[in-house]
Amino acid sequence: MRFARIATPEGLTFAVIEGENDSALVARQIAGTPYTEPEFTGKQWPLSDVRLLAPTLPSKVVAIGRNYADHVAEVFQKSAESLPPTLFLKPPTSVTGPFAPIKIPDFATKVEFEGELAVVIGTPCKNVKAENWRSVVRGFTIVNDVSSRDLQFADGQWARAKGIDTFCPLGPWIETDIDSFDLDNLAIKAHLTHDGVTATKQDSNSNQMIMKLGEIIEFITASMTLLPGDVICTGSPAGTEAMVPGDRIAVEIEGLGVLENPIEWA
């Protein structure tokens, strides 16, 4: 099941996206949120007639940094053994949706994309054991962990560099069929369009993750309670690159579709 949050002529609502052909997808409105059994209201719209928003409104976005060895070498010029995975937060005000602009302020001078698999939590949870991770996950979505490298290294910690408004695009929806994903072999790509030319910059696979999903959830929930709708970013593979206003970035993950956003000045 694919849960989305949409803007319709009647207002904002959650919906289930149905259909196989992209040109014939339908958004069926549900009462309530994606974190309970869906109750359909009877209203529906062609997806082309509504606007996709970020599919969840998280109380927090919890991210694992340095979880791909090639990305550690690319950004930090060090080995993953010397810089193990680390935990950081992105504020909920950084969240934006598909096709919404990523807005770069003038004090951020080297802003890069980071295409990642994201996990959406479905139930309040604490101290989850790695082998039980499925019991607390509602589904998967795509996240772009937009990062201002200049601020990241100047500040020595990552809150400002990764927490700027619009620096956490999410979408296009939450896919709840988690067992259909091979998390040991999931293709992750990012395509940057600059001056009208599109090039694939990230072309990697989840099999390169250092901490696996169960380990990540156990690690996070040992320290903090996760709530329904909270998002976990599982780490970025190599291939990140600077973006400038006028560019477009599209993150593609097998089985989840594409999350695309234009780049603008704030």
CORDA-V743016 format. One record per residue. RES is the residue in one letter. OMEGA is omega as a letter, one per 40 degrees, with the letter a starting at -180 (NA if undefined). Layout:
# CORDA-V743016
res: {RES/RES}
omega: {OMEGA/OMEGA}
This chain:
# CORDA-V743016
res: {M/R/F/A/R/I/A/T/P/E/G/L/T/F/A/V/I/E/G/E/N/D/S/A/L/V/A/R/Q/I/A/G/T/P/Y/T/E/P/E/F/T/G/K/Q/W/P/L/S/D/V/R/L/L/A/P/T/L/P/S/K/V/V/A/I/G/R/N/Y/A/D/H/V/A/E/V/F/Q/K/S/A/E/S/L/P/P/T/L/F/L/K/P/P/T/S/V/T/G/P/F/A/P/I/K/I/P/D/F/A/T/K/V/E/F/E/G/E/L/A/V/V/I/G/T/P/C/K/N/V/K/A/E/N/W/R/S/V/V/R/G/F/T/I/V/N/D/V/S/S/R/D/L/Q/F/A/D/G/Q/W/A/R/A/K/G/I/D/T/F/C/P/L/G/P/W/I/E/T/D/I/D/S/F/D/L/D/N/L/A/I/K/A/H/L/T/H/D/G/V/T/A/T/K/Q/D/S/N/S/N/Q/M/I/M/K/L/G/E/I/I/E/F/I/T/A/S/M/T/L/L/P/G/D/V/I/C/T/G/S/P/A/G/T/E/A/M/V/P/G/D/R/I/A/V/E/I/E/G/L/G/V/L/E/N/P/I/E/W/A}
omega: {i/i/i/i/a/i/i/i/a/i/a/a/i/a/i/a/a/i/a/a/a/a/a/i/a/i/i/a/i/i/i/a/i/a/i/i/a/i/a/a/a/i/i/a/i/a/i/a/i/i/i/i/i/a/i/i/a/i/i/i/a/a/i/i/i/a/i/a/a/i/i/i/a/a/a/a/i/a/i/i/a/i/a/i/a/a/i/a/i/a/i/i/i/a/i/a/i/i/i/a/i/a/a/i/a/a/i/a/i/a/a/i/i/i/a/i/i/i/i/a/a/a/i/a/i/i/i/i/a/a/a/a/a/a/a/a/i/a/a/i/i/i/i/a/a/a/i/a/a/i/a/a/i/a/a/i/a/a/a/a/a/a/a/i/i/a/i/i/i/i/e/a/i/i/a/a/a/a/i/a/i/a/i/a/a/a/i/a/i/a/a/i/a/a/i/a/a/i/i/a/i/i/a/a/i/i/i/a/i/i/i/a/i/i/a/a/i/a/a/a/i/a/a/i/i/a/i/a/i/a/i/i/a/i/a/i/i/i/i/a/a/i/i/i/a/i/i/i/a/i/a/i/a/i/a/a/a/i/a/i/i/i/a/i/i/NA}
